[in-house]
Amino acid sequence: MTIAPATSLPALPSVGERLGRYTVNRVEDLPEMQGHLILLSHENGARHAHVVRDDDNSAFGVTFPTVPRDSTGVAHILEHIVLMGSQKYPVPDPFFAMLPRSLNTFMNAMTSNDWTTYPFSTRNEKDYFNLLGVYLDATFFPLMRYESFRQDGHRFEFETPEDSSTELKLQGVVYNEMKGAMASAGAVMWRAFGKALFPDLTYANNSGGTPANIPELTYDNLRAFHAAHYHPSNAFFYTYGKLPLARILGEIESHVMSRFQAQTLDVSIPDQTPFTEPRQERVTYPGSDTERGTQVSVMWKLGLSNDADANLRWSVLSDVLLGNAGAPLTRPLIDSGLGSALADLTGYRDSFREGAFAVGLKGLGAGKVEEVQKLVLDTLQGIVQDGIDPELIESSLHQFEIGQKEVSNSGFPYALGVMFRLLGPWLYGGDPLTGLRLDTQLEKLRADLAAGKVFEPMLQRELLDNAHRVTMELAPDPELVTHMEQQERELVQSLSADFTGEDRARIVAESLKLKELQAQENDPGVLPTLALSDVPASIPPVPYETEEAGRALIARVPQPTGGLTYLDVQVRLPELPQDLLEVLPLYTSAVTKSGAAGQDYVALSRRMEAVTGGVGASASSGVRPDDLHMLRLAISFSGKALARNGAALVEVMRDIISAPEFTRERLEQLLKQRLAGLKASVVNSGNAYAERLAAAQISPAASIGENWGGLSGLETLKGIVEGNKLDDLLERFGRIHTLLLSGQPVLCLTATEDDLNLDLKPLTDLFTGDAPVGHPLPQPRGGGPQARVTDSPVAFNAVAFETVPYTHADSPALLVLARLLRSEYLLKELREKGGAYGGSASFDPREGVFAMSSYRDPNIARTYKVFRDARAFLEGDLGEREVTEAILSASKALDPLTSPDTVGRLRFFGDQAGFTPEVQEAYKTRLLNTGMTDLKRVMDAYLTPERAAYALVAGRDPNEEMAELGLKFGVQSV
């Protein structure tokens, strides 16, 4: 989304107008996003929301309220199965087959507590209607094959599928996914949260599926669930962009609506009967940290979440109480020293039919339930008695103003973010407009605030006097993984106790049939596709002007930011000693959360919330396009603010950069919070950790990245926190600050034309040194295959190879190869056949690292055999179609979705690093001309066993099963 001349949008329909069998019910302006909302209804009961906006990224979503009555995972498994072949597209997996045939900016499907949604977005009009047809046919007319149910749901299978004398096991993609998911403390807390507050409703069930209950789901029950929920009368359609609404509705009519009549489907969720007295619950998760692994949270049920006024007020109040480090509920909890960080799910939630609020601590030892509960209740009572500072409320409302104005694709497509904002109230019977426009509710809130206290009576009435309260303890259990494995064996024995020889033969026959189907070559020619001519050949220009100010280089980028100003300050660092290099991310993590320029962290955090939309800092390493070993390190500071607060943003950033103030007590809090977060992330993101650990063995840049954000960085942090090395760290922070101010600053200001004259001299004047930019030379880790053992019932396996720099002629072929292996080989071998939730190949053209990995994988040795056999796969029946699709898929990585806040920053800093439009266009030209001979050649040159580096994260020592592959892993516990 770059700045461009305004384009004409389609004319808006009138209220009451008929568009085929649709009726236009409402047309509303959306001034903050410069768009319009059109709400329609269909004769058969379908509801449709269309957002008209001048955005080249068009979006679609269809959402069904899904209300499971058990924890068999029926809604989740159905989400998988409907995407595995439909009447018009009867190939085994059209969803995954479309990924490389499309230029989509997002494609997925997801199951929540009480709804399932199927969204996509794309910037290509032809692609939009291709995907629309596939999504509509998949959701309304799926084949729901029995074999698909067995593959992705659950099945019995012998360890050697054709040998009934080997051990009988449970398999299935969702089954293995949920085994991994329920090993996470956060996931266990989320499921316990809904069950505790709403024990009589659908929220008491695990919509994703509890592994012990998933085998109870029958194929007939799956089909019945689809019939009861996937009907236009139960559908909420969403579209977004500037494509003609009439054409979109016509496609939906011809594909779906013309084949259905209105039905009455009961997917209602009643109110939860209020508790008459507070309750306590205790749940466990797989974990060995019995000293600091417990969480305690106090949670309440509130009113209906479709009440727009109450929803806004609880959102604001939650931010006031918890929104920053100095907030009146956050600070007393953290300063108590009981725990290290706020508990998971802390804050207000409107993701249930009735709202909920929770607050607590994690990083606790055992037996702290009563202490935490008393601390929470006493703190809330004190806030009610002392009152809330009006400035805190005004700061929170300021954050809401920024949120309403900001249009950003950073992290997630804005087009789909709009969908999720309006779905909240819409699905629960409220007004979808209130998800996008809050002016009426804000005016009413401001009027009530002017008349007297608003939030203190809310706290007293809805929390302190509310008997519908649960105090939840989430505790680690070191034996739980072993216990779960034993339970699984007992479940298999129980379900198979009466099996006859005929039953065992049937299992073998079904396994072999599934294996045969998985091995069949399927022609996806029935699916729509794009051609290479649909790939933009050029890199869109992004205008900006540069100037020098002392040692600083400044870029000013005009963009339609909607009244926001974005400022980035990148400081290229001089040579750093090793002891400073390893703690750079700890410095950047702490510097914006500590004090500065005479203000402690409480005062600074309140100042930032009052005048900015946030200020962050990060450490990064980069390489030259032509040299993987010419590294450069930088610390970057990024902030945003309403344009009227631009000067205040500059002052805040100046103080943080020039005069940070770290204290031992605050630093200890921050490090413990960071440590708790990193520990919790391992079982959810084990594949990323494994990839980093493998890449660190062969790549200098990856070695730095692993020291910063990998398991080695986690060990460094543990050593500082548990070894009481805070004083040493504070001394190192002082030296980093000195070196920072001697670095070379590069600034990028993004704003509207009228706001680009912001004075940046307070920042540029800080850098008076003349130290040359450093070029560290870290050595790759080496050390052979590495395994890290943690509390997980599944594995995350990875292999990595260092290859070539960006400008090397072979780099584009490696990117295409990664996409080919992912879509044509690893998906089938690891997910369909092996039962892993995910299998991937990736290539980072800038760092030159090629990797293959698996996610939530029941296998280790089998997966590494698959990695090794990748070269043989290229000798199979692959042709022009597969290569073309891989090129299409790879081209998306070269044309990322941007928005006004990011496009100038990416272009300017890319140019400064040598990745200019000319260099990028030359890369794209080579990529579009890649052939199969190129793929085989680069695999033979770079992806060879002697160049491979291996790493995995799992719940078991891999060496016994890996012996047959000749690999010996160094094993350490996480």
ZAMARGU-4260 file (C-alpha; in steps of 0.2 Angstrom, whole numbers, plus 5000, padded with zeros to 4 digits):
<rodrens>
0) 5000/5000/5000 | 5011/5014/4994 | 5005/5032/4991 | 4996/5034/4975 | 4984/5045/4966
5) 4966/5043/4972 | 4956/5030/4962 | 4937/5031/4960 | 4927/5019/4971 | 4912/5010/4966
10) 4896/5020/4969 | 4887/5016/4985 | 4870/5007/4985 | 4855/5014/4994 | 4847/5008/5009
15) 4833/4996/5004 | 4840/4993/4987 | 4839/4975/4980 | 4855/4967/4973 | 4849/4951/4966
20) 4842/4942/4981 | 4851/4953/4993 | 4844/4968/5002 | 4854/4983/5007 | 4850/4986/5026
25) 4862/5000/5031 | 4876/5011/5023 | 4887/5019/5036 | 4902/5031/5034 | 4919/5025/5042
30) 4928/5042/5042 | 4943/5036/5052 | 4948/5023/5039 | 4941/5033/5025 | 4928/5020/5020
35) 4910/5014/5021 | 4901/4999/5028 | 4887/4991/5019 | 4877/4978/5028 | 4866/4967/5018
40) 4855/4952/5021 | 4850/4937/5009 | 4833/4929/5007 | 4840/4913/5014 | 4846/4921/5030
45) 4864/4925/5026 | 4872/4941/5033 | 4885/4951/5023 | 4896/4965/5028 | 4906/4974/5014
50) 4919/4988/5018 | 4922/4999/5003 | 4939/5007/5004 | 4953/5012/4992 | 4965/4998/4996
55) 4973/4987/4984 | 4972/4972/4996 | 4955/4964/4994 | 4948/4952/5007 | 4935/4939/5010
60) 4929/4929/5025 | 4915/4917/5029 | 4912/4914/5047 | 4900/4901/5055 | 4895/4901/5073
65) 4900/4883/5079 | 4895/4877/5096 | 4903/4860/5101 | 4895/4851/5115 | 4910/4840/5119
70) 4929/4841/5118 | 4931/4829/5103 | 4937/4843/5093 | 4923/4842/5080 | 4924/4860/5075
75) 4943/4860/5073 | 4943/4843/5064 | 4929/4849/5052 | 4939/4865/5049 | 4953/4854/5042
80) 4942/4841/5033 | 4932/4854/5023 | 4948/4861/5015 | 4953/4843/5009 | 4942/4842/4993
85) 4925/4848/4987 | 4912/4845/4974 | 4920/4857/4961 | 4938/4854/4966 | 4939/4835/4971
90) 4958/4835/4974 | 4964/4829/4991 | 4970/4846/4998 | 4964/4861/4987 | 4968/4873/5001
95) 4987/4868/5002 | 4987/4866/4983 | 4981/4884/4981 | 4994/4892/4991 | 5007/4891/4978
100) 4995/4895/4964 | 4990/4911/4971 | 4998/4928/4976 | 4988/4929/4992 | 4993/4940/5006
105) 4984/4929/5018 | 4976/4912/5017 | 4970/4902/5032 | 4956/4895/5042 | 4954/4895/5061
110) 4943/4888/5075 | 4939/4898/5090 | 4928/4894/5105 | 4911/4897/5097 | 4915/4901/5078
115) 4925/4895/5064 | 4931/4907/5050 | 4939/4905/5033 | 4948/4921/5027 | 4959/4926/5013
120) 4966/4942/5006 | 4975/4946/4990 | 4980/4961/4979 | 4977/4953/4962 | 4959/4953/4956
125) 4960/4937/4946 | 4967/4929/4961 | 4953/4935/4972 | 4939/4927/4962 | 4950/4911/4960
130) 4951/4910/4979 | 4933/4915/4982 | 4927/4900/4971 | 4938/4888/4980 | 4933/4894/4998
135) 4915/4894/4994 | 4915/4877/4987 | 4926/4870/5001 | 4915/4877/5015 | 4898/4873/5008
140) 4901/4858/4997 | 4915/4848/5005 | 4917/4830/5000 | 4922/4825/5018 | 4930/4809/5013
145) 4932/4796/5026 | 4950/4795/5022 | 4952/4813/5026 | 4944/4811/5042 | 4956/4797/5047
150) 4971/4807/5041 | 4968/4823/5049 | 4956/4818/5063 | 4961/4802/5072 | 4965/4784/5067
155) 4972/4768/5074 | 4988/4763/5065 | 5002/4750/5069 | 5019/4757/5071 | 5023/4747/5055
160) 5007/4750/5046 | 5007/4734/5037 | 5012/4723/5052 | 4998/4720/5064 | 5010/4712/5076
165) 5019/4729/5080 | 5012/4742/5093 | 4995/4749/5090 | 4995/4768/5091 | 4984/4783/5088
170) 4988/4795/5074 | 4980/4810/5066 | 4986/4828/5061 | 4974/4836/5073 | 4977/4823/5087
175) 4996/4827/5086 | 4993/4845/5085 | 4983/4846/5101 | 4995/4835/5110 | 5008/4848/5107
180) 4996/4863/5110 | 4990/4856/5127 | 5008/4855/5132 | 5008/4874/5133 | 5004/4883/5149
185) 4995/4897/5140 | 4984/4885/5130 | 4980/4875/5146 | 4976/4891/5155 | 4965/4897/5140
190) 4955/4881/5140 | 4953/4881/5159 | 4948/4899/5159 | 4932/4896/5148 | 4928/4880/5158
195) 4929/4889/5175 | 4919/4905/5171 | 4906/4896/5160 | 4905/4878/5166 | 4887/4876/5159
200) 4890/4882/5141 | 4900/4877/5126 | 4915/4886/5133 | 4918/4872/5145 | 4923/4861/5130
205) 4939/4861/5121 | 4934/4867/5103 | 4951/4862/5097 | 4950/4844/5105 | 4957/4836/5120
210) 4968/4822/5115 | 4959/4810/5127 | 4942/4814/5119 | 4947/4816/5100 | 4945/4797/5097
215) 4927/4798/5103 | 4923/4808/5087 | 4914/4798/5074 | 4914/4801/5055 | 4895/4802/5056
220) 4895/4815/5070 | 4908/4825/5060 | 4896/4826/5045 | 4881/4830/5056 | 4890/4844/5063
225) 4893/4851/5046 | 4875/4850/5042 | 4870/4859/5058 | 4882/4873/5056 | 4888/4876/5038
230) 4873/4883/5030 | 4870/4901/5023 | 4857/4904/5036 | 4871/4902/5049 | 4884/4912/5039
235) 4892/4929/5041 | 4900/4934/5025 | 4913/4948/5025 | 4921/4957/5010 | 4933/4972/5009
240) 4941/4983/4996 | 4937/4992/4980 | 4931/4977/4969 | 4913/4979/4963 | 4901/4973/4976
245) 4888/4967/4963 | 4901/4956/4955 | 4906/4948/4972 | 4888/4945/4977 | 4884/4938/4960
250) 4898/4925/4962 | 4892/4920/4980 | 4874/4919/4973 | 4879/4907/4959 | 4891/4897/4969
255) 4881/4895/4985 | 4865/4904/4988 | 4855/4898/4973 | 4857/4880/4980 | 4850/4883/4997
260) 4834/4888/5006 | 4832/4897/5022 | 4833/4886/5038 | 4832/4889/5056 | 4847/4883/5065
265) 4849/4883/5083 | 4867/4889/5088 | 4862/4900/5102 | 4872/4901/5118 | 4862/4905/5134
270) 4868/4915/5148 | 4879/4907/5161 | 4869/4906/5178 | 4879/4917/5190 | 4888/4909/5204
275) 4882/4912/5222 | 4899/4912/5229 | 4917/4913/5222 | 4926/4897/5217 | 4944/4890/5216
280) 4951/4879/5203 | 4967/4870/5200 | 4974/4864/5184 | 4991/4857/5179 | 5002/4858/5163
285) 5018/4848/5158 | 5032/4857/5166 | 5047/4854/5177 | 5050/4872/5185 | 5041/4868/5201
290) 5050/4883/5209 | 5044/4897/5198 | 5032/4889/5185 | 5015/4892/5194 | 5002/4905/5189
295) 4988/4911/5199 | 4974/4922/5191 | 4958/4929/5198 | 4944/4930/5185 | 4927/4937/5184
300) 4912/4935/5172 | 4905/4952/5167 | 4890/4957/5156 | 4886/4954/5138 | 4900/4957/5126
305) 4889/4964/5113 | 4885/4979/5124 | 4895/4992/5115 | 4895/5005/5129 | 4900/4992/5142
310) 4913/4984/5130 | 4921/5001/5127 | 4922/5005/5145 | 4929/4989/5150 | 4942/4990/5136
315) 4947/5007/5143 | 4947/5002/5161 | 4958/4987/5157 | 4970/4998/5149 | 4970/5011/5163
320) 4973/4997/5176 | 4986/4987/5166 | 4991/4996/5151 | 5009/5000/5156 | 5022/4996/5169
325) 5016/5010/5180 | 4998/5007/5179 | 4989/5006/5196 | 4985/4987/5195 | 5001/4982/5186
330) 5014/4990/5197 | 5008/4984/5215 | 5007/4966/5208 | 5024/4966/5201 | 5032/4976/5215
335) 5025/4964/5227 | 5039/4952/5222 | 5028/4937/5223 | 5029/4933/5204 | 5039/4939/5189
340) 5026/4944/5177 | 5007/4946/5175 | 4998/4930/5172 | 4993/4924/5155 | 4976/4931/5149
345) 4977/4946/5161 | 4965/4959/5156 | 4948/4961/5148 | 4941/4949/5135 | 4926/4950/5124
350) 4929/4934/5115 | 4915/4925/5124 | 4896/4929/5123 | 4898/4937/5140 | 4914/4947/5144
355) 4927/4942/5157 | 4941/4951/5166 | 4956/4942/5174 | 4972/4947/5183 | 4986/4938/5192
360) 5004/4933/5192 | 5016/4920/5185 | 5033/4915/5190 | 5026/4909/5207 | 5031/4895/5218
365) 5018/4883/5225 | 5006/4888/5238 | 5003/4906/5233 | 4985/4906/5229 | 4978/4915/5244
370) 4992/4928/5244 | 4989/4932/5226 | 4971/4933/5228 | 4972/4944/5243 | 4984/4955/5234
375) 4973/4957/5219 | 4957/4961/5229 | 4966/4973/5241 | 4974/4982/5227 | 4957/4984/5218
380) 4949/4990/5234 | 4963/5003/5236 | 4960/5009/5218 | 4941/5011/5222 | 4945/5021/5238
385) 4959/5032/5231 | 4951/5035/5214 | 4959/5034/5197 | 4970/5048/5191 | 4960/5057/5177
390) 4976/5059/5167 | 4977/5040/5166 | 4960/5039/5159 | 4964/5053/5146 | 4980/5044/5141
395) 4970/5028/5138 | 4957/5037/5127 | 4972/5044/5118 | 4978/5026/5114 | 4960/5022/5107
400) 4961/5037/5096 | 4977/5031/5089 | 4970/5014/5086 | 4955/5021/5077 | 4966/5031/5065
405) 4980/5019/5062 | 4979/5009/5045 | 4993/4996/5046 | 4997/4980/5038 | 5012/4977/5050
410) 5010/4959/5056 | 4993/4956/5049 | 4983/4962/5034 | 4973/4977/5039 | 4958/4971/5028
415) 4956/4956/5039 | 4959/4965/5055 | 4944/4975/5051 | 4934/4959/5049 | 4939/4953/5066
420) 4934/4970/5074 | 4917/4969/5067 | 4914/4950/5070 | 4915/4953/5089 | 4899/4962/5091
425) 4891/4955/5075 | 4892/4936/5080 | 4884/4939/5097 | 4869/4949/5091 | 4876/4967/5092
430) 4879/4981/5080 | 4894/4977/5069 | 4897/4996/5066 | 4902/4997/5084 | 4917/4987/5081
435) 4923/5000/5068 | 4916/5016/5075 | 4915/5021/5093 | 4911/5039/5092 | 4894/5038/5100
440) 4901/5027/5114 | 4916/5038/5117 | 4905/5054/5117 | 4894/5046/5130 | 4909/5040/5141
445) 4917/5057/5141 | 4900/5065/5146 | 4898/5053/5160 | 4916/5056/5166 | 4913/5074/5166
450) 4898/5071/5177 | 4907/5061/5190 | 4916/5044/5193 | 4913/5030/5181 | 4926/5017/5183
455) 4927/5016/5202 | 4909/5011/5204 | 4912/4998/5190 | 4926/4990/5199 | 4916/4989/5215
460) 4900/4983/5207 | 4907/4971/5193 | 4922/4964/5202 | 4923/4967/5221 | 4904/4964/5224
465) 4903/4950/5210 | 4902/4933/5217 | 4905/4925/5199 | 4923/4924/5203 | 4936/4910/5200
470) 4953/4910/5207 | 4963/4899/5196 | 4980/4890/5200 | 4990/4884/5185 | 5004/4873/5191
475) 5018/4863/5183 | 5018/4844/5184 | 5035/4836/5180 | 5027/4819/5178 | 5013/4825/5167
480) 5020/4820/5150 | 5024/4803/5156 | 5007/4802/5163 | 4999/4808/5147 | 5009/4795/5137
485) 5003/4781/5149 | 4985/4787/5147 | 4987/4786/5129 | 4993/4768/5130 | 4979/4764/5141
490) 4967/4773/5130 | 4973/4762/5115 | 4972/4746/5125 | 4954/4751/5131 | 4948/4755/5114
495) 4956/4739/5106 | 4953/4727/5120 | 4939/4718/5110 | 4948/4719/5093 | 4948/4702/5084
500) 4960/4697/5071 | 4948/4703/5058 | 4948/4721/5066 | 4967/4721/5066 | 4967/4716/5048
505) 4954/4730/5044 | 4966/4743/5052 | 4980/4736/5041 | 4969/4737/5026 | 4963/4755/5030
510) 4981/4761/5034 | 4987/4754/5017 | 4973/4761/5008 | 4976/4778/5016 | 4995/4776/5012
515) 4990/4772/4994 | 4979/4787/4992 | 4993/4798/4999 | 5005/4791/4987 | 4994/4794/4972
520) 4998/4808/4960 | 4984/4820/4959 | 4982/4833/4945 | 4977/4850/4953 | 4973/4856/4935
525) 4955/4858/4940 | 4960/4872/4952 | 4961/4889/4946 | 4979/4897/4945 | 4989/4912/4940
530) 5003/4914/4927 | 5020/4921/4929 | 5014/4936/4919 | 5003/4940/4934 | 5018/4943/4945
535) 5023/4962/4945 | 5040/4963/4937 | 5045/4979/4944 | 5048/4986/4962 | 5035/5000/4966
540) 5044/5016/4968 | 5043/5024/4985 | 5047/5043/4985 | 5058/5050/4999 | 5070/5064/5001
545) 5086/5064/5011 | 5097/5076/5020 | 5112/5076/5031 | 5113/5083/5049 | 5130/5082/5056
550) 5134/5063/5056 | 5116/5058/5054 | 5107/5054/5038 | 5088/5058/5038 | 5075/5052/5026
555) 5058/5061/5025 | 5044/5050/5017 | 5027/5057/5012 | 5013/5044/5015 | 4994/5045/5019
560) 4996/5040/5037 | 4979/5046/5043 | 4987/5059/5054 | 5000/5049/5062 | 5019/5052/5062
565) 5031/5037/5062 | 5049/5039/5067 | 5064/5027/5066 | 5081/5030/5073 | 5094/5016/5067
570) 5111/5018/5075 | 5125/5008/5067 | 5136/5002/5080 | 5155/5003/5081 | 5165/4987/5086
575) 5158/4979/5101 | 5167/4967/5113 | 5159/4950/5114 | 5153/4953/5132 | 5142/4967/5125
580) 5137/4959/5109 | 5128/4945/5119 | 5118/4956/5129 | 5112/4969/5116 | 5094/4962/5115
585) 5093/4963/5134 | 5098/4982/5133 | 5085/4986/5120 | 5072/4976/5129 | 5075/4986/5145
590) 5079/5003/5139 | 5061/5008/5134 | 5054/5000/5150 | 5066/5009/5162 | 5068/5027/5167
595) 5076/5041/5158 | 5081/5059/5160 | 5076/5060/5178 | 5060/5051/5177 | 5058/5034/5184
600) 5050/5020/5174 | 5032/5024/5181 | 5033/5042/5176 | 5041/5038/5159 | 5028/5025/5155
605) 5014/5037/5159 | 5022/5050/5148 | 5024/5039/5134 | 5006/5033/5135 | 5000/5051/5136
610) 5009/5058/5120 | 5014/5043/5109 | 5007/5027/5102 | 5022/5018/5109 | 5041/5018/5108
615) 5051/5002/5106 | 5069/4997/5103 | 5078/4982/5095 | 5095/4975/5090 | 5098/4969/5073
620) 5112/4962/5062 | 5113/4963/5043 | 5124/4958/5029 | 5129/4965/5012 | 5119/4959/4997
625) 5136/4952/4990 | 5144/4945/5006 | 5137/4934/5020 | 5151/4937/5031 | 5152/4956/5031
630) 5140/4960/5046 | 5134/4976/5053 | 5125/4978/5070 | 5113/4991/5074 | 5101/4997/5088
635) 5085/5004/5082 | 5072/5015/5091 | 5055/5016/5083 | 5040/5027/5089 | 5023/5033/5083
640) 5012/5047/5088 | 4997/5058/5082 | 5005/5072/5071 | 5000/5085/5084 | 5012/5076/5096
645) 5026/5074/5084 | 5038/5085/5094 | 5034/5076/5110 | 5038/5060/5102 | 5055/5067/5097
650) 5058/5072/5115 | 5053/5055/5122 | 5065/5046/5110 | 5079/5059/5114 | 5078/5055/5133
655) 5077/5037/5130 | 5092/5037/5119 | 5103/5050/5128 | 5099/5047/5146 | 5092/5030/5150
660) 5092/5026/5169 | 5092/5008/5174 | 5090/5002/5192 | 5094/4985/5199 | 5076/4983/5206
665) 5068/4987/5189 | 5080/4977/5179 | 5077/4962/5189 | 5059/4963/5186 | 5061/4965/5167
670) 5073/4951/5166 | 5062/4939/5175 | 5047/4944/5164 | 5058/4941/5149 | 5064/4924/5155
675) 5046/4919/5159 | 5040/4923/5142 | 5055/4915/5133 | 5052/4899/5143 | 5034/4898/5139
680) 5037/4901/5120 | 5048/4885/5118 | 5034/4872/5117 | 5024/4883/5105 | 5038/4889/5094
685) 5050/4874/5095 | 5052/4873/5076 | 5059/4891/5076 | 5071/4888/5090 | 5077/4872/5082
690) 5080/4881/5065 | 5090/4894/5074 | 5100/4882/5083 | 5104/4872/5067 | 5108/4888/5057
695) 5120/4895/5071 | 5131/4880/5067 | 5135/4886/5049 | 5131/4904/5048 | 5139/4919/5056
700) 5123/4930/5055 | 5113/4916/5062 | 5125/4913/5076 | 5122/4931/5082 | 5103/4928/5080
705) 5103/4912/5090 | 5113/4920/5104 | 5100/4934/5104 | 5084/4926/5101 | 5087/4907/5102
710) 5090/4894/5116 | 5108/4900/5119 | 5100/4918/5122 | 5088/4909/5134 | 5103/4901/5143
715) 5112/4918/5144 | 5097/4926/5152 | 5095/4912/5164 | 5113/4913/5169 | 5111/4932/5173
720) 5095/4930/5183 | 5099/4914/5192 | 5117/4919/5195 | 5113/4936/5202 | 5124/4945/5189
725) 5113/4961/5188 | 5127/4972/5194 | 5139/4966/5180 | 5125/4968/5168 | 5122/4986/5173
730) 5140/4990/5170 | 5139/4982/5153 | 5123/4993/5149 | 5133/5008/5153 | 5147/5003/5140
735) 5133/5000/5127 | 5126/5017/5130 | 5143/5025/5128 | 5146/5016/5111 | 5128/5019/5106
740) 5131/5038/5106 | 5147/5036/5096 | 5138/5026/5082 | 5131/5032/5066 | 5113/5037/5066
745) 5101/5035/5051 | 5083/5042/5053 | 5067/5039/5044 | 5052/5050/5046 | 5035/5045/5039
750) 5021/5056/5039 | 5009/5066/5028 | 5016/5080/5017 | 5010/5093/5030 | 5019/5084/5044
755) 5036/5081/5037 | 5044/5096/5043 | 5046/5089/5061 | 5062/5096/5069 | 5074/5081/5072
760) 5088/5091/5078 | 5086/5085/5097 | 5090/5068/5091 | 5104/5071/5078 | 5113/5082/5090
765) 5116/5067/5102 | 5128/5059/5090 | 5144/5068/5091 | 5157/5054/5090 | 5166/5048/5075
770) 5169/5029/5078 | 5168/5019/5062 | 5155/5007/5059 | 5160/4990/5066 | 5160/4973/5057
775) 5159/4958/5069 | 5166/4942/5064 | 5157/4929/5074 | 5162/4911/5071 | 5148/4898/5067
780) 5144/4888/5082 | 5149/4871/5075 | 5148/4857/5088 | 5138/4844/5078 | 5120/4840/5079
785) 5111/4847/5094 | 5095/4842/5104 | 5086/4852/5117 | 5075/4842/5128 | 5059/4850/5136
790) 5042/4846/5142 | 5034/4842/5126 | 5025/4826/5119 | 5030/4830/5101 | 5046/4835/5092
795) 5052/4850/5082 | 5065/4844/5070 | 5077/4855/5059 | 5091/4854/5047 | 5100/4870/5040
800) 5113/4874/5026 | 5123/4889/5023 | 5122/4894/5004 | 5125/4910/4995 | 5122/4929/4996
805) 5108/4939/4989 | 5117/4944/4973 | 5123/4927/4969 | 5115/4920/4953 | 5110/4904/4963
810) 5100/4913/4976 | 5083/4914/4967 | 5084/4896/4963 | 5086/4891/4981 | 5071/4902/4986
815) 5061/4893/4972 | 5067/4876/4978 | 5062/4880/4996 | 5044/4883/4990 | 5044/4868/4979
820) 5049/4856/4993 | 5037/4864/5005 | 5022/4862/4994 | 5025/4846/4984 | 5036/4836/4996
825) 5036/4840/5014 | 5018/4843/5016 | 5014/4826/5010 | 5028/4817/5018 | 5027/4825/5035
830) 5009/4830/5038 | 4999/4818/5027 | 5009/4803/5030 | 5019/4807/5046 | 5005/4815/5056
835) 5015/4831/5060 | 5005/4847/5061 | 5017/4856/5049 | 5032/4853/5038 | 5042/4867/5030
840) 5056/4872/5019 | 5063/4890/5020 | 5076/4901/5012 | 5082/4918/5019 | 5089/4926/5004
845) 5098/4939/5014 | 5106/4928/5027 | 5109/4914/5014 | 5102/4900/5026 | 5091/4886/5019
850) 5082/4876/5031 | 5069/4861/5032 | 5059/4859/5048 | 5044/4850/5056 | 5031/4856/5068
855) 5022/4846/5082 | 5029/4831/5075 | 5027/4813/5083 | 5042/4807/5074 | 5061/4811/5074
860) 5071/4798/5064 | 5057/4796/5051 | 5057/4815/5048 | 5076/4816/5046 | 5075/4802/5033
865) 5062/4813/5024 | 5074/4828/5024 | 5088/4817/5017 | 5077/4810/5003 | 5073/4827/4997
870) 5086/4826/4983 | 5078/4810/4976 | 5061/4818/4976 | 5068/4830/4963 | 5071/4815/4951
875) 5052/4811/4952 | 5038/4816/4940 | 5040/4835/4942 | 5037/4847/4928 | 5033/4864/4922
880) 5017/4866/4933 | 5027/4862/4949 | 5041/4874/4945 | 5029/4888/4940 | 5019/4886/4956
885) 5035/4887/4966 | 5040/4903/4957 | 5023/4911/4960 | 5025/4906/4979 | 5042/4913/4980
890) 5038/4929/4971 | 5027/4934/4986 | 5042/4934/4997 | 5049/4948/4986 | 5033/4959/4986
895) 5028/4959/5004 | 5012/4967/5009 | 5016/4985/5016 | 5006/5000/5022 | 5010/5019/5025
900) 5018/5015/5041 | 5031/5002/5034 | 5033/5005/5015 | 5045/5020/5017 | 5055/5013/5031
905) 5058/4997/5021 | 5063/5006/5006 | 5074/5018/5014 | 5083/5006/5025 | 5084/4993/5011
910) 5092/5006/5000 | 5105/5010/5014 | 5109/4992/5016 | 5112/4989/4997 | 5096/4981/4993
915) 5090/4994/4981 | 5076/4992/4968 | 5088/4988/4955 | 5096/4974/4965 | 5079/4967/4969
920) 5072/4968/4952 | 5088/4959/4945 | 5084/4946/4958 | 5066/4944/4953 | 5071/4943/4935
925) 5082/4928/4938 | 5068/4920/4949 | 5055/4921/4935 | 5067/4912/4924 | 5071/4898/4935
930) 5070/4880/4929 | 5070/4862/4935 | 5088/4860/4930 | 5093/4875/4941 | 5084/4867/4956
935) 5093/4851/4955 | 5110/4860/4952 | 5108/4871/4968 | 5103/4856/4978 | 5118/4846/4973
940) 5129/4861/4976 | 5123/4867/4993 | 5111/4855/5001 | 5123/4840/5004 | 5125/4830/5019
945) 5142/4836/5023 | 5136/4854/5023 | 5121/4850/5034 | 5118/4856/5052 | 5105/4847/5063
950) 5095/4853/5078 | 5079/4848/5087 | 5068/4852/5102 | 5058/4837/5109 | 5053/4828/5125
955) 5065/4814/5123 | 5083/4810/5120 | 5084/4806/5101 | 5100/4797/5100 | 5093/4779/5101
960) 5082/4781/5086 | 5094/4792/5077 | 5108/4779/5078 | 5103/4771/5061 | 5105/4787/5052
965) 5123/4789/5059 | 5119/4805/5069 | 5124/4808/5087 | 5116/4823/5095 | 5123/4833/5110
970) 5108/4833/5122 | 5105/4847/5134 | 5089/4851/5144 | 5080/4868/5142
</rodrens>
